[in-house]
Amino acid sequence: MQEKNNQSTIQILIAIIISLSIVIIFIGIFYILNIQSKIAKLETEQEEQLKRQAETQNMASIQSVQSQPNTKKEAEVKTEPKVVKAKTNAPKSSYEKAMINRMRPVENELDGYTLDNTSSCTEYVGYREILHKKWDNELNQIYKLLMSKYPESQKTALRNEERAWIKKREKSMDSIASEMNGCMGAAVTIVNSEIDTIKSRAIELARRYDEL
């Protein structure tokens, strides 16, 4: 009887040992698998980190290469305002503006004489002829200035252009006189038309001079 009890106890102990061994084995396997999973995860994270670092370095290298021409361009741009600034410190004078300012008081004075406040049409035309002569002087002056600046080829072109302009102007004045049958009103129309034509031509040549 005692023997049977001992055998049963031994069998129970063996069963317990076997069970514990199986449990320990399973725990060990689970622990190993868990460790391997963590190691794999760490390796993956390290690889991703290395990739990010490599990409960052590549981007930095590309930006460094791209920034070199930009830096040169920026340096060129920075130097350009100095040249522009030097030019703006001494702005080019406008001959057209100076001429108009010079003629404004003359026009204001002579335009004050009208057919209503002068004693006769002849007196009025006399004042208009004074203004005509003033603008004609301005035209001759700017024409001579252009001729002094132009090369020979442009001088010839301007000379021919001026001759054609004079012929066209004279033809226009003759047409007005013919239409008005030589009456006194024709003199008024002609002198005012002459003033407008010569003034316009003087301003046109002044603008050309300013563009030189």
MDTraj code that builds the backbone (N, CA, C; nanometers):
import mdtraj as md
import numpy as np

residues = "MET GLN GLU LYS ASN ASN GLN SER THR ILE GLN ILE LEU ILE ALA ILE ILE ILE SER LEU SER ILE VAL ILE ILE PHE ILE GLY ILE PHE TYR ILE LEU ASN ILE GLN SER LYS ILE ALA LYS LEU GLU THR GLU GLN GLU GLU GLN LEU LYS ARG GLN ALA GLU THR GLN ASN MET ALA SER ILE GLN SER VAL GLN SER GLN PRO ASN THR LYS LYS GLU ALA GLU VAL LYS THR GLU PRO LYS VAL VAL LYS ALA LYS THR ASN ALA PRO LYS SER SER TYR GLU LYS ALA MET ILE ASN ARG MET ARG PRO VAL GLU ASN GLU LEU ASP GLY TYR THR LEU ASP ASN THR SER SER CYS THR GLU TYR VAL GLY TYR ARG GLU ILE LEU HIS LYS LYS TRP ASP ASN GLU LEU ASN GLN ILE TYR LYS LEU LEU MET SER LYS TYR PRO GLU SER GLN LYS THR ALA LEU ARG ASN GLU GLU ARG ALA TRP ILE LYS LYS ARG GLU LYS SER MET ASP SER ILE ALA SER GLU MET ASN GLY CYS MET GLY ALA ALA VAL THR ILE VAL ASN SER GLU ILE ASP THR ILE LYS SER ARG ALA ILE GLU LEU ALA ARG ARG TYR ASP GLU LEU".split()
xyz = np.array([
    [0.0836, -0.1196, 0.0000],
    [0.0000, 0.0000, 0.0000],
    [0.0868, 0.1240, 0.0000],
    [0.1836, 0.1210, 0.0819],
    [0.2763, 0.2329, 0.0929],
    [0.3498, 0.2507, -0.0375],
    [0.3788, 0.1367, -0.1001],
    [0.4495, 0.1404, -0.2273],
    [0.3679, 0.2080, -0.3349],
    [0.2384, 0.1762, -0.3389],
    [0.1481, 0.2361, -0.4374],
    [0.1391, 0.3859, -0.4192],
    [0.1340, 0.4243, -0.2930],
    [0.1258, 0.5682, -0.2637],
    [0.2520, 0.6392, -0.3114],
    [0.3639, 0.5756, -0.2899],
    [0.4905, 0.6361, -0.3321],
    [0.4973, 0.6483, -0.4839],
    [0.4487, 0.5396, -0.5512],
    [0.4485, 0.5435, -0.6973],
    [0.3568, 0.6536, -0.7496],
    [0.2418, 0.6660, -0.6849],
    [0.1461, 0.7707, -0.7273],
    [0.2066, 0.9079, -0.7072],
    [0.2748, 0.9228, -0.5955],
    [0.3366, 1.0528, -0.5664],
    [0.4433, 1.0848, -0.6695],
    [0.5215, 0.9781, -0.7035],
    [0.6283, 0.9980, -0.8022],
    [0.5690, 1.0353, -0.9371],
    [0.4610, 0.9649, -0.9749],
    [0.3968, 0.9938, -1.1033],
    [0.3436, 1.1375, -1.1078],
    [0.2844, 1.1780, -0.9947],
    [0.2317, 1.3152, -0.9870],
    [0.3447, 1.4159, -1.0003],
    [0.4542, 1.3897, -0.9319],
    [0.5689, 1.4805, -0.9384],
    [0.6250, 1.4875, -1.0799],
    [0.6317, 1.3648, -1.1420],
    [0.6821, 1.3629, -1.2803],
    [0.5918, 1.4446, -1.3718],
    [0.4600, 1.4250, -1.3505],
    [0.3626, 1.4987, -1.4333],
    [0.3768, 1.6486, -1.4118],
    [0.3963, 1.6852, -1.2830],
    [0.4129, 1.8288, -1.2528],
    [0.5393, 1.8826, -1.3177],
    [0.6473, 1.8026, -1.3074],
    [0.7749, 1.8469, -1.3662],
    [0.7620, 1.8631, -1.5172],
    [0.6963, 1.7606, -1.5768],
    [0.6788, 1.7669, -1.7232],
    [0.5967, 1.8898, -1.7618],
    [0.4883, 1.9110, -1.6846],
    [0.4019, 2.0275, -1.7136],
    [0.4787, 2.1575, -1.6982],
    [0.5544, 2.1652, -1.5884],
    [0.6340, 2.2864, -1.5668],
    [0.7364, 2.3050, -1.6780],
    [0.7964, 2.1904, -1.7190],
    [0.8962, 2.1991, -1.8271],
    [0.8323, 2.2503, -1.9557],
    [0.7104, 2.1962, -1.9837],
    [0.6401, 2.2418, -2.1053],
    [0.6078, 2.3905, -2.0970],
    [0.5603, 2.4313, -1.9788],
    [0.5272, 2.5739, -1.9594],
    [0.6513, 2.6602, -1.9762],
    [0.7601, 2.6139, -1.9147],
    [0.8855, 2.6906, -1.9250],
    [0.9317, 2.6999, -2.0699],
    [0.9164, 2.5846, -2.1409],
    [0.9574, 2.5855, -2.2826],
    [0.8741, 2.6858, -2.3627],
    [0.7420, 2.6832, -2.3394],
    [0.6542, 2.7773, -2.4113],
    [0.6861, 2.9228, -2.3766],
    [0.7112, 2.9446, -2.2463],
    [0.7479, 3.0809, -2.2046],
    [0.8773, 3.1239, -2.2717],
    [0.9735, 3.0303, -2.2756],
    [1.1011, 3.0617, -2.3406],
    [1.0839, 3.0933, -2.4882],
    [0.9992, 3.0069, -2.5529],
    [0.9751, 3.0323, -2.6962],
    [0.9086, 3.1677, -2.7172],
    [0.8067, 3.1980, -2.6347],
    [0.7375, 3.3278, -2.6461],
    [0.8335, 3.4439, -2.6215],
    [0.9199, 3.4259, -2.5198],
    [1.0161, 3.5322, -2.4878],
    [1.1137, 3.5539, -2.6041],
    [1.1602, 3.4425, -2.6611],
    [1.2543, 3.4531, -2.7740],
    [1.1887, 3.5221, -2.8931],
    [1.0644, 3.4779, -2.9219],
    [0.9921, 3.5405, -3.0337],
    [0.9693, 3.6893, -3.0094],
    [0.9358, 3.7219, -2.8858],
    [0.9128, 3.8632, -2.8511],
    [1.0407, 3.9450, -2.8675],
    [1.1527, 3.8870, -2.8203],
    [1.2819, 3.9545, -2.8342],
    [1.3164, 3.9745, -2.9817],
    [1.2949, 3.8680, -3.0611],
    [1.3241, 3.8779, -3.2040],
    [1.2385, 3.9852, -3.2722],
    [1.1110, 3.9903, -3.2292],
    [1.0212, 4.0926, -3.2861],
    [1.0690, 4.2330, -3.2527],
    [1.1101, 4.2526, -3.1276],
    [1.1612, 4.3835, -3.0870],
    [1.2889, 4.4193, -3.1623],
    [1.3771, 4.3172, -3.1778],
    [1.5016, 4.3419, -3.2507],
    [1.4725, 4.3811, -3.3956],
    [1.3780, 4.3067, -3.4577],
    [1.3416, 4.3382, -3.5966],
    [1.2829, 4.4789, -3.6077],
    [1.1997, 4.5150, -3.5088],
    [1.1395, 4.6489, -3.5086],
    [1.2457, 4.7566, -3.4942],
    [1.3425, 4.7316, -3.4038],
    [1.4506, 4.8279, -3.3850],
    [1.5349, 4.8417, -3.5114],
    [1.5613, 4.7268, -3.5756],
    [1.6401, 4.7316, -3.6986],
    [1.5673, 4.8107, -3.8082],
    [1.4344, 4.7872, -3.8150],
    [1.3547, 4.8614, -3.9145],
    [1.3579, 5.0109, -3.8870],
    [1.3417, 5.0465, -3.7590],
    [1.3449, 5.1885, -3.7225],
    [1.4814, 5.2509, -3.7530],
    [1.5880, 5.1737, -3.7240],
    [1.7220, 5.2241, -3.7525],
    [1.7433, 5.2453, -3.9027],
    [1.6930, 5.1480, -3.9828],
    [1.7056, 5.1619, -4.1280],
    [1.6308, 5.2858, -4.1789],
    [1.5085, 5.3060, -4.1264],
    [1.4307, 5.4235, -4.1673],
    [1.5008, 5.5524, -4.1258],
    [1.5573, 5.5510, -4.0062],
    [1.6293, 5.6694, -3.9592],
    [1.7510, 5.6990, -4.0465],
    [1.8232, 5.5909, -4.0826],
    [1.9391, 5.6086, -4.1700],
    [1.8974, 5.6621, -4.3073],
    [1.7825, 5.6128, -4.3593],
    [1.7324, 5.6616, -4.4878],
    [1.6982, 5.8099, -4.4802],
    [1.6311, 5.8466, -4.3677],
    [1.5953, 5.9882, -4.3507],
    [1.7190, 6.0754, -4.3423],
    [1.8192, 6.0271, -4.2693],
    [1.9431, 6.1034, -4.2588],
    [2.0113, 6.1178, -4.3952],
    [2.0109, 6.0071, -4.4715],
    [2.0726, 6.0119, -4.6048],
    [1.9978, 6.1088, -4.6953],
    [1.8623, 6.1048, -4.6889],
    [1.7820, 6.1967, -4.7703],
    [1.8066, 6.3415, -4.7305],
    [1.8168, 6.3623, -4.5984],
    [1.8430, 6.4984, -4.5500],
    [1.9773, 6.5498, -4.5994],
    [2.0779, 6.4619, -4.5936],
    [2.2105, 6.5007, -4.6421],
    [2.2099, 6.5284, -4.7919],
    [2.1362, 6.4445, -4.8672],
    [2.1274, 6.4660, -5.0122],
    [2.0596, 6.5982, -5.0444],
    [1.9491, 6.6271, -4.9729],
    [1.8780, 6.7530, -4.9948],
    [1.9665, 6.8711, -4.9613],
    [2.0429, 6.8573, -4.8522],
    [2.1331, 6.9659, -4.8135],
    [2.2396, 6.9881, -4.9195],
    [2.2888, 6.8768, -4.9765],
    [2.3907, 6.8891, -5.0816],
    [2.3338, 6.9552, -5.2058],
    [2.2103, 6.9142, -5.2430],
    [2.1453, 6.9730, -5.3613],
    [2.1207, 7.1210, -5.3409],
    [2.0680, 7.1563, -5.2229],
    [2.0419, 7.2974, -5.1939],
    [2.1701, 7.3784, -5.1937],
    [2.2771, 7.3151, -5.1430],
    [2.4053, 7.3861, -5.1411],
    [2.4540, 7.4143, -5.2816],
    [2.4372, 7.3141, -5.3710],
    [2.4801, 7.3322, -5.5101],
    [2.3939, 7.4355, -5.5795],
    [2.2606, 7.4287, -5.5556],
    [2.1683, 7.5227, -5.6199],
    [2.1852, 7.6632, -5.5683],
    [2.2245, 7.6752, -5.4425],
    [2.2355, 7.8085, -5.3840],
    [2.3573, 7.8842, -5.4331],
    [2.4550, 7.8133, -5.4888],
    [2.5756, 7.8814, -5.5360],
    [2.5484, 7.9765, -5.6504],
    [2.4772, 7.9366, -5.7600],
    [2.4467, 8.0352, -5.8645],
    [2.3545, 8.1434, -5.8164],
    [2.2605, 8.1063, -5.7258],
    [2.1711, 8.2083, -5.6719],
    [2.2477, 8.3133, -5.5953],
    [2.3505, 8.2647, -5.5227],
    [2.4315, 8.3599, -5.4469],
    [2.5026, 8.4558, -5.5395],
    [2.5518, 8.4018, -5.6527],
    [2.6181, 8.4891, -5.7503],
    [2.5201, 8.5884, -5.8080],
    [2.3977, 8.5378, -5.8389],
    [2.2960, 8.6273, -5.8945],
    [2.2591, 8.7351, -5.7944],
    [2.2469, 8.6932, -5.6665],
    [2.2131, 8.7916, -5.5639],
    [2.3230, 8.8955, -5.5510],
    [2.4471, 8.8482, -5.5636],
    [2.5583, 8.9438, -5.5562],
    [2.5530, 9.0411, -5.6712],
    [2.5160, 8.9878, -5.7920],
    [2.5054, 9.0761, -5.9079],
    [2.3918, 9.1740, -5.8910],
    [2.2780, 9.1220, -5.8366],
    [2.1631, 9.2098, -5.8151],
    [2.1955, 9.3172, -5.7134],
    [2.2724, 9.2798, -5.6108],
    [2.3087, 9.3778, -5.5092],
    [2.3996, 9.4857, -5.5643],
    [2.4818, 9.4471, -5.6615],
    [2.5724, 9.5482, -5.7173],
    [2.5024, 9.6375, -5.8172],
    [2.3948, 9.5876, -5.8800],
    [2.3255, 9.6674, -5.9814],
    [2.2620, 9.7935, -5.9258],
    [2.1916, 9.7873, -5.8092],
    [2.1318, 9.9111, -5.7591],
    [2.2321, 10.0221, -5.7377],
    [2.3593, 9.9865, -5.7106],
    [2.4592, 10.0910, -5.6921],
    [2.4770, 10.1711, -5.8193],
    [2.4781, 10.0968, -5.9321],
    [2.4936, 10.1652, -6.0614],
    [2.3710, 10.2491, -6.0905],
    [2.2509, 10.1892, -6.0661],
    [2.1265, 10.2629, -6.0894],
    [2.1186, 10.3835, -5.9986],
    [2.1596, 10.3635, -5.8735],
    [2.1560, 10.4736, -5.7790],
    [2.2461, 10.5871, -5.8237],
    [2.3627, 10.5492, -5.8779],
    [2.4550, 10.6525, -5.9259],
    [2.3921, 10.7312, -6.0395],
    [2.3123, 10.6620, -6.1225],
    [2.2476, 10.7298, -6.2335],
    [2.1347, 10.8197, -6.1853],
    [2.0579, 10.7684, -6.0860],
    [1.9451, 10.8468, -6.0379],
    [1.9904, 10.9678, -5.9573],
    [2.1126, 10.9643, -5.9067],
    [2.1622, 11.0810, -5.8344],
    [2.1808, 11.2006, -5.9269],
    [2.2042, 11.1719, -6.0556],
    [2.2218, 11.2803, -6.1522],
    [2.1253, 11.2582, -6.2684],
    [1.9944, 11.2821, -6.2456],
    [1.8957, 11.2551, -6.3496],
    [1.9178, 11.3407, -6.4728],
    [1.8870, 11.2799, -6.5870],
    [1.9032, 11.3510, -6.7135],
    [1.7967, 11.4582, -6.7243],
    [1.8383, 11.5781, -6.7636],
    [1.7438, 11.6885, -6.7759],
    [1.6561, 11.6675, -6.8980],
    [1.5324, 11.7160, -6.8914],
    [1.4377, 11.7026, -7.0006],
    [1.4329, 11.8328, -7.0795],
    [1.4782, 11.8283, -7.2037],
    [1.4750, 11.9482, -7.2881],
    [1.3303, 11.9856, -7.3185],
    [1.2476, 11.8837, -7.3414],
    [1.1058, 11.9098, -7.3707],
    [1.0394, 11.9873, -7.2565],
    [1.0622, 11.9398, -7.1331],
    [1.0013, 12.0061, -7.0177],
    [1.0528, 12.1483, -7.0030],
    [1.1835, 12.1664, -7.0215],
    [1.2429, 12.3002, -7.0093],
    [1.1867, 12.3940, -7.1160],
    [1.1693, 12.3426, -7.2356],
    [1.1164, 12.4250, -7.3449],
    [0.9723, 12.4666, -7.3173],
    [0.8912, 12.3726, -7.2735],
    [0.7510, 12.4041, -7.2433],
    [0.7417, 12.5044, -7.1293],
    [0.8239, 12.4848, -7.0267],
    [0.8246, 12.5803, -6.9150],
    [0.8715, 12.7182, -6.9599],
    [0.9655, 12.7203, -7.0513],
    [1.0177, 12.8466, -7.1040],
    [0.9112, 12.9206, -7.1860],
    [0.8311, 12.8472, -7.2588],
    [0.7310, 12.9077, -7.3466],
    [0.5971, 12.9340, -7.2776],
    [0.5754, 12.8728, -7.1609],
    [0.4450, 12.8877, -7.0950],
    [0.4101, 13.0334, -7.0644],
    [0.4997, 13.1113, -7.0011],
    [0.4637, 13.2519, -6.9743],
    [0.4428, 13.3331, -7.1019],
    [0.5174, 13.3013, -7.2075],
    [0.5000, 13.3713, -7.3358],
    [0.3617, 13.3417, -7.3921],
    [0.3230, 13.2149, -7.3885],
    [0.1900, 13.1760, -7.4374],
    [0.0801, 13.2392, -7.3531],
    [0.0980, 13.2357, -7.2219],
    [-0.0050, 13.2930, -7.1341],
    [-0.0270, 13.4413, -7.1635],
    [0.0828, 13.5118, -7.1869],
    [0.0712, 13.6554, -7.2154],
    [0.0051, 13.6808, -7.3506],
    [0.0523, 13.6153, -7.4558],
    [0.0018, 13.6421, -7.5908],
    [-0.1359, 13.5805, -7.6156],
    [-0.1658, 13.4712, -7.5452],
    [-0.3004, 13.4138, -7.5571],
    [-0.4052, 13.5038, -7.4922],
    [-0.3562, 13.5949, -7.4101],
    [-0.4491, 13.6898, -7.3465],
    [-0.5086, 13.7899, -7.4443],
    [-0.4455, 13.8039, -7.5601],
    [-0.4980, 13.8943, -7.6636],
    [-0.5910, 13.8146, -7.7556],
    [-0.7157, 13.8546, -7.7589],
    [-0.8157, 13.7859, -7.8411],
    [-0.8798, 13.8842, -7.9382],
    [-0.9630, 13.8311, -8.0251],
    [-1.0362, 13.9173, -8.1187],
    [-1.1330, 14.0096, -8.0457],
    [-1.1699, 13.9706, -7.9254],
    [-1.2659, 14.0520, -7.8494],
    [-1.2002, 14.1697, -7.7786],
    [-1.0739, 14.1544, -7.7359],
    [-1.0118, 14.2635, -7.6588],
    [-0.9019, 14.3370, -7.7365],
    [-0.8917, 14.3113, -7.8660],
    [-0.7985, 14.3890, -7.9504],
    [-0.8799, 14.4805, -8.0419],
    [-0.8130, 14.5873, -8.0881],
    [-0.8856, 14.6894, -8.1659],
    [-0.9244, 14.6421, -8.3052],
    [-0.8496, 14.5464, -8.3589],
    [-0.8794, 14.4988, -8.4942],
    [-0.8249, 14.3584, -8.5139],
    [-0.8683, 14.2982, -8.6233],
    [-0.8190, 14.1647, -8.6593],
    [-0.6699, 14.1695, -8.6879],
    [-0.6254, 14.2806, -8.7463],
    [-0.4830, 14.2955, -8.7781],
    [-0.3989, 14.2972, -8.6518],
    [-0.4477, 14.3684, -8.5493],
    [-0.3739, 14.3725, -8.4217],
    [-0.3664, 14.2336, -8.3595],
    [-0.4786, 14.1627, -8.3623],
    [-0.4823, 14.0266, -8.3060],
    [-0.3837, 13.9356, -8.3794],
    [-0.3858, 13.9405, -8.5127],
    [-0.2943, 13.8585, -8.5925],
    [-0.1493, 13.8960, -8.5634],
    [-0.1244, 14.0239, -8.5364],
    [0.0111, 14.0676, -8.5025],
    [0.0620, 13.9994, -8.3762],
    [-0.0244, 13.9880, -8.2728],
    [0.0151, 13.9185, -8.1496],
    [0.0371, 13.7688, -8.1757],
    [-0.0473, 13.7102, -8.2622],
    [-0.0324, 13.5684, -8.2924],
    [0.0974, 13.5412, -8.3690],
    [0.1350, 13.6369, -8.4533],
    [0.2602, 13.6212, -8.5286],
    [0.3829, 13.6280, -8.4370],
    [0.3694, 13.7060, -8.3285],
    [0.4792, 13.7089, -8.2297],
    [0.4973, 13.5701, -8.1678],
    [0.3836, 13.5079, -8.1291],
    [0.3895, 13.3732, -8.0711],
    [0.4401, 13.2724, -8.1746],
    [0.3962, 13.2899, -8.2981],
    [0.4433, 13.2044, -8.4080],
    [0.5958, 13.2104, -8.4196],
    [0.6504, 13.3322, -8.4134],
    [0.7951, 13.3502, -8.4251],
    [0.8686, 13.2881, -8.3069],
    [0.8109, 13.2995, -8.1853],
    [0.8741, 13.2414, -8.0654],
    [0.8855, 13.0891, -8.0798],
    [0.7772, 13.0256, -8.1232],
    [0.7807, 12.8800, -8.1400],
    [0.8709, 12.8395, -8.2566],
    [0.8748, 12.9220, -8.3591],
    [0.9633, 12.8938, -8.4721],
    [1.1103, 12.8990, -8.4291],
    [1.1424, 12.9921, -8.3404],
    [1.2787, 13.0005, -8.2858],
    [1.3128, 12.8754, -8.2047],
    [1.2155, 12.8281, -8.1244],
    [1.2369, 12.7062, -8.0456],
    [1.2591, 12.5860, -8.1373],
    [1.1807, 12.5799, -8.2456],
    [1.1958, 12.4696, -8.3408],
    [1.3338, 12.4718, -8.4064],
    [1.3785, 12.5882, -8.4488],
    [1.5108, 12.5997, -8.5116],
    [1.6221, 12.5610, -8.4146],
    [1.6041, 12.5993, -8.2879],
    [1.7066, 12.5705, -8.1870],
    [1.7196, 12.4202, -8.1624],
    [1.6055, 12.3516, -8.1452],
    [1.6126, 12.2078, -8.1177],
    [1.6572, 12.1308, -8.2422],
    [1.6226, 12.1811, -8.3598],
    [1.6685, 12.1185, -8.4844],
    [1.8216, 12.1240, -8.4941],
    [1.8785, 12.2390, -8.4621],
    [2.0241, 12.2545, -8.4666],
    [2.0928, 12.1653, -8.3627],
    [2.0309, 12.1519, -8.2444],
    [2.0879, 12.0654, -8.1407],
    [2.0916, 11.9199, -8.1870],
    [1.9823, 11.8745, -8.2465],
    [1.9789, 11.7373, -8.2969],
    [2.0836, 11.7160, -8.4059],
    [2.0958, 11.8126, -8.4955],
    [2.1938, 11.8004, -8.6038],
    [2.3368, 11.7959, -8.5492],
    [2.3589, 11.8608, -8.4353],
    [2.4931, 11.8603, -8.3757],
    [2.5248, 11.7278, -8.3060],
    [2.4203, 11.6517, -8.2702],
    [2.4393, 11.5251, -8.1986],
    [2.4340, 11.4033, -8.2909],
    [2.3582, 11.4136, -8.3968],
    [2.3385, 11.2984, -8.4844],
    [2.4634, 11.2647, -8.5657],
    [2.4826, 11.1351, -8.5977],
    [2.5856, 11.0974, -8.6952],
    [2.5393, 11.1391, -8.8351],
    [2.6279, 11.1277, -8.9302],
    [2.6000, 11.1811, -9.0648],
    [2.4751, 11.1197, -9.1276],
    [2.4568, 10.9896, -9.1074],
    [2.3407, 10.9228, -9.1679],
    [2.2093, 10.9778, -9.1126],
    [2.2050, 11.0010, -8.9816],
    [2.0837, 11.0547, -8.9198],
    [2.0641, 11.2023, -8.9539],
    [2.1736, 11.2736, -8.9712],
    [2.1629, 11.4136, -9.0134],
    [2.0927, 11.4235, -9.1485],
    [2.1345, 11.3391, -9.2410],
    [2.0737, 11.3399, -9.3748],
    [1.9258, 11.3048, -9.3672],
    [1.8936, 11.2046, -9.2859],
    [1.7538, 11.1623, -9.2712],
    [1.6690, 11.2741, -9.2117],
    [1.7209, 11.3410, -9.1074],
    [1.6462, 11.4496, -9.0433],
    [1.6312, 11.5682, -9.1380],
    [1.7349, 11.5977, -9.2124],
    [1.7297, 11.7093, -9.3078],
    [1.6210, 11.6849, -9.4135],
    [1.6156, 11.5645, -9.4661],
    [1.5136, 11.5304, -9.5654],
    [1.3736, 11.5309, -9.5043],
    [1.3661, 11.4822, -9.3820],
    [1.2377, 11.4808, -9.3110],
    [1.1862, 11.6227, -9.2879],
    [1.2776, 11.7123, -9.2501],
    [1.2393, 11.8510, -9.2223],
    [1.1918, 11.9209, -9.3504],
    [1.2581, 11.8952, -9.4597],
    [1.2170, 11.9549, -9.5873],
    [1.0776, 11.9073, -9.6272],
    [1.0521, 11.7790, -9.6090],
    [0.9201, 11.7239, -9.6417],
    [0.8132, 11.7827, -9.5501],
    [0.8483, 11.8018, -9.4225],
    [0.7532, 11.8597, -9.3264],
    [0.7194, 12.0042, -9.3640],
    [0.8193, 12.0819, -9.4042],
    [0.7964, 12.2221, -9.4435],
    [0.7046, 12.2291, -9.5664],
    [0.7279, 12.1422, -9.6645],
    [0.6441, 12.1412, -9.7846],
    [0.4997, 12.1053, -9.7503],
    [0.4834, 12.0078, -9.6637],
    [0.3492, 11.9668, -9.6222],
    [0.2789, 12.0798, -9.5478],
    [0.3524, 12.1485, -9.4611],
    [0.2956, 12.2606, -9.3854],
    [0.2526, 12.3733, -9.4798],
    [0.3387, 12.4091, -9.5729],
    [0.3067, 12.5166, -9.6676],
    [0.1857, 12.4807, -9.7539],
    [0.1771, 12.3547, -9.7928],
    [0.0635, 12.3102, -9.8733],
    [-0.0662, 12.3217, -9.7945],
    [-0.0595, 12.2873, -9.6660],
    [-0.1774, 12.2976, -9.5799],
    [-0.2221, 12.4423, -9.5640],
    [-0.1248, 12.5338, -9.5461],
    [-0.1589, 12.6755, -9.5316],
    [-0.2188, 12.7318, -9.6610],
    [-0.1642, 12.6905, -9.7752],
    [-0.2170, 12.7356, -9.9047],
    [-0.3598, 12.6870, -9.9245],
    [-0.3854, 12.5657, -9.8775],
    [-0.5199, 12.5099, -9.8903],
    [-0.6203, 12.5896, -9.8076],
    [-0.5797, 12.6305, -9.6861],
    [-0.6679, 12.7112, -9.6007],
    [-0.6959, 12.8461, -9.6658],
    [-0.5919, 12.9097, -9.7164],
    [-0.6078, 13.0408, -9.7806],
    [-0.6988, 13.0312, -9.9026],
    [-0.6858, 12.9226, -9.9777],
    [-0.7679, 12.9052, -10.0974],
    [-0.9142, 12.8836, -10.0615],
    [-0.9389, 12.8061, -9.9586],
    [-1.0765, 12.7777, -9.9179],
    [-1.1465, 12.9023, -9.8635],
    [-1.0686, 12.9903, -9.7988],
    [-1.1285, 13.1101, -9.7380],
    [-1.1187, 13.2317, -9.8295],
    [-1.0763, 13.2117, -9.9533],
    [-1.0744, 13.3166, -10.0553],
    [-0.9953, 13.4405, -10.0136],
    [-0.8903, 13.4228, -9.9353],
    [-0.8023, 13.5334, -9.9026],
    [-0.8614, 13.6397, -9.8125],
    [-0.9719, 13.6105, -9.7425],
    [-1.0300, 13.7096, -9.6514],
    [-0.9464, 13.7201, -9.5248],
    [-0.9782, 13.8220, -9.4411],
    [-0.8985, 13.8453, -9.3198],
    [-0.9098, 13.7287, -9.2226],
    [-1.0242, 13.6605, -9.2271],
    [-1.0413, 13.5444, -9.1396],
    [-0.9427, 13.4347, -9.1715],
    [-0.8995, 13.4292, -9.2974],
    [-0.8011, 13.3283, -9.3364],
    [-0.6691, 13.3518, -9.2658],
    [-0.6305, 13.4780, -9.2483],
    [-0.5050, 13.5102, -9.1801],
    [-0.5076, 13.4606, -9.0362],
    [-0.6234, 13.4760, -8.9711],
    [-0.6378, 13.4288, -8.8325],
    [-0.6243, 13.2768, -8.8268],
    [-0.6952, 13.2078, -8.9149],
    [-0.6918, 13.0611, -8.9170],
    [-0.5522, 13.0091, -8.9492],
    [-0.4896, 13.0738, -9.0478],
    [-0.3557, 13.0301, -9.0900],
    [-0.2533, 13.0484, -8.9790],
    [-0.2512, 13.1658, -8.9150],
    [-0.1499, 13.1910, -8.8132],
    [-0.1677, 13.0979, -8.6939],
    [-0.2934, 13.0711, -8.6540],
    [-0.3172, 12.9796, -8.5414],
    [-0.2816, 12.8354, -8.5782],
    [-0.3117, 12.7969, -8.7024],
    [-0.2745, 12.6629, -8.7479],
    [-0.1229, 12.6473, -8.7542],
    [-0.0556, 12.7533, -8.7993],
    [0.0910, 12.7529, -8.8054],
    [0.1516, 12.7369, -8.6660],
    [0.0953, 12.8092, -8.5701],
    [0.1460, 12.8006, -8.4317],
    [0.1345, 12.6576, -8.3806],
    [0.0169, 12.5957, -8.3990],
    [-0.0051, 12.4586, -8.3508],
    [0.0893, 12.3597, -8.4193],
    [0.1078, 12.3768, -8.5497],
    [0.1935, 12.2849, -8.6259],
    [0.3397, 12.2958, -8.5835],
    [0.3885, 12.4183, -8.5711],
    [0.5291, 12.4399, -8.5340],
    [0.5548, 12.3972, -8.3897],
    [0.4609, 12.4275, -8.3011],
    [0.4747, 12.3864, -8.1608],
    [0.4821, 12.2339, -8.1508],
    [0.3928, 12.1658, -8.2221],
    [0.3915, 12.0193, -8.2200],
    [0.5235, 11.9616, -8.2713],
    [0.5772, 12.0206, -8.3766],
    [0.7039, 11.9741, -8.4334],
    [0.8204, 11.9985, -8.3376],
    [0.8205, 12.1131, -8.2722],
    [0.9271, 12.1447, -8.1761],
    [0.9263, 12.0462, -8.0597],
    [0.8067, 12.0133, -8.0099],
    [0.7952, 11.9177, -7.8992],
    [0.8401, 11.7785, -7.9437],
    [0.8038, 11.7402, -8.0659],
    [0.8451, 11.6098, -8.1195],
    [0.9971, 11.5982, -8.1265],
    [1.0633, 11.7014, -8.1767],
    [1.2097, 11.6974, -8.1864],
    [1.2749, 11.7036, -8.0486],
    [1.2128, 11.7762, -7.9552],
    [1.2655, 11.7828, -7.8186],
    [1.2632, 11.6453, -7.7533],
    [1.1577, 11.5691, -7.7791],
    [1.1489, 11.4334, -7.7241],
    [1.2572, 11.3435, -7.7832],
    [1.2835, 11.3604, -7.9109],
    [1.3918, 11.2824, -7.9734],
    [1.5262, 11.3172, -7.9097],
    [1.5445, 11.4434, -7.8814],
    [1.6703, 11.4876, -7.8197],
    [1.6846, 11.4277, -7.6796],
    [1.5740, 11.4220, -7.6055],
    [1.5780, 11.3651, -7.4702],
    [1.6093, 11.2159, -7.4724],
    [1.5801, 11.1488, -7.5827],
    [1.6050, 11.0046, -7.5933],
    [1.7494, 10.9713, -7.6306],
    [1.8284, 11.0716, -7.6633],
    [1.9685, 11.0478, -7.7020],
    [2.0514, 11.0020, -7.5813],
])
top = md.Topology()
chain = top.add_chain()
for i, resn in enumerate(residues, 1):
    res = top.add_residue(resn, chain, resSeq=i)
    for name in ("N", "CA", "C"):
        top.add_atom(name, md.element.get_by_symbol(name[0]), res)
traj = md.Trajectory(xyz[None], top)
